[in-house]
Amino acid sequence: QTLMKDQFGNYVVQKVLQTCDDKHLEMILSSIKVHLNELKNYTYGKHIVARVEKLIITGENRVRMASKPCRCQQAAKCADADADSS
């Protein structure tokens, strides 16, 4: 928590969030989320809050995109179905 509020330490935390693998990212984010409200009260903590919120949003978008087939895949399936019915 001290590192996240520190003038220079917050950059270390941000870099860790940026470079770690998904497994560790999940673990680190869950540890940071507990402190988000308190971090909003600190100038340098706000940088961490912004980074975490961005990661949460992009993570949700990534999950959403992975669950949706893309239009080109849908078009190919439709074309295959049309060809099969002919």
Secondary structure by P-SEA (a helix, b strand, c coil): ccccccccaaaaaaaaaacccaaaaaaaaaaaaaacccccccaaaaaaaaaaaaaaaaaaaaaaaaacccaaaaaaaaaaaaaaac
